[in-house]
Amino acid sequence: MEQTTIDNEYVSKLLKNKFEGEILRIYEPDGILTIEFKKEILLSLVKFIKQHEIKIDFLTDICGIHYPYHTQAELGVIYHLHSFSNNFRIRLKTFFSDNNPEIDSLTSIYKSANWQERETFDFYGIRFKGHPNLVRILNDETMKYHPLLKQYHLEDTTRTDKDDAMFGR
């Protein structure tokens, strides 16, 4: 019996065939297979790559992202996953409107998603459907905003005591 080599080419073909029409883009920045997909297939996609011979058995990271000028795709979630047995990494990305910042929780598949989803909620306001305890984890619970959304000025534009020439501008 011939053994399958788990590599970017094999996994990208497999996922294209399995999730035809649901995968929006496949590319390989820095050699890491990156899949952009419709958020509705998150659970089935992650369950598939965990149970398939790819054996994605470790959720390395979840992070939010905010592109305020990308109409109907302002917010996103990026997942980094790893297969220790196959020494294979994959990055999953999905984007959605900030009018409904909600996506399924991965806590039923990876227990480590619990803290990571809470952190993403805390900083970006992205709600994870099905999360067992989606509350702020690092910021004060009385905060009425999510600090990593790019809707706040980085500098105080009212200051007159700054000389931009001193800052290379």
Secondary structure by P-SEA (a helix, b strand, c coil): cbbbbbcaaaaaaaaaaaccccccccccccccbbbbbcccaaaaaaaaaaacccccccccbbbbbbcccccccccbbbbbbbbccccbbbbbbbbbbccccbbbbcccccccaaaaaaaaaacccbbbccccccccccccccccccccccccccccccccccccccccc
